[in-house]
Amino acid sequence: MSLPREVVGFQVDYCQQVEIEDGGSIDDRELIEMSDRVESLSEEFGDSHQAFNQNYFADLSFLISGLMFGINGAVQKKFTVVRDLVTRKDRSELDRTLNELPDRGGPQNSDSVLRWTATH
């Protein structure tokens, strides 16, 4: 069986339901451009780029989350936040997590991020 490219290549916009807290907007084209830029910058770092691809799936947000909360913690937080938002419209875990970030005045977990960037 063979299907036309427009059928197998169809993709629903990832950001169709995404809302940004400050009221701004972002679309899939912008996400792809940012992802391509991160990939391009990362390639310049050789072995570190390979570690980024293998350990963090070339996902900058997963790298930062993994360094902040540990890989298992980052995955668990993601599942918990999505579950709570989708099933109960409950933002408490999301808000608690956001408040842990250094730029929101939370604990200075950024040390692990800085150590990773210094050694990779």
N, C-alpha and C positions, 0 to 999 in steps of 0.2 A: 504494500500500500504506500502511496506517496501523497502527501498533503502539500498544498501551496504554502510558500514561505509566509504569506500574510496570516495564515492560520497558525502555523507552528511558531512563528515569531511574535505572536500577539502577547502583549504584557500590559496588565492593568497598572496604572501609575502607582508607584509605591507611596507617594506623598498625598494621595487623593484625600485622605482623612486626617492628615497631620496639621495640627495647629501650633503655631509658635507663640509662646507666652507674651512676647512683646507686641504681638499683632502683625508682625512681619509675615512673609510667606516664602516658601521655597518649593521648587518643583523638581521633578526627576532629572531634568536636564542639568540643573545646578548641582544636584547630588552627584551625578555622573562626572561632571566637570571637576568637582572637588576631589572625588575618588581618583580620577585620572591624574590630577596634580599631586596628590599624596603618593600615588604609585610612582610617578616620575621622579619625585624628590627622593623617595625611598631607594630606588634603583641605584642611586649614586653611592650607597653605603654597603655594597657588596654582601658580605656575610651577614651583616645586620639586617639587610633587606630580606635575605633568605629566612632568617629567624622570624622577622615580622610576618612574612607570608605563611610560614609553617606553624608558628605558635599562635598567631593572632589573626590568621586568615586575611591578611592585608587590610584589616579593618582598624583604622586609627581609634575609633571610639572604643572598640574592644580592647585594644592595647592599653589605653588610658584606664578603662574600667578594670581590666585585669591587674594592672599595677596598683591601682587604688584599693581594690577590694579582694584581690586574688582571683584567679581564673574561675574557680568554682563559685566564689562569692558573687562575681560579676554575672555569671550565668543565672545563679539563683535569684539575684535581685531583678534581673530582666524578667524572668518568669513570674516572679511575685508581683512586680509592678504591672505587667501586662494583664495577668489574671485579675488583679484587684480593680484595675481600670475598666476592663471589658465586662466583668461579671457584676461589679457593684458600683462602678463609677467612683471608686474610693482612691483618692490621691495621697493618702497618708504615707504610704511607703515611698512613693515617688518624691514627695516633699521632704521626707526624712533623709532620703538618699541625696537629694540635691543640696540639702543643708550640710551634708558631710563634706562637700567639695571645698577645697581651699579657697577658691575665689568667692565663695559664699560665707566665708568666715568659719568653716568647719575645721576639723582636725587637720594638721599639716601632713596628711598622707602623701603629699606631693613629693616627699623625700624619695620614695621608691621610684617615682616617675623620673626625677632628676638623676638618680643613680643609674637607671636603665639607659637614659639618653647619654650619660657620660661614658658608660662602658660599651655602648653599641654605636 
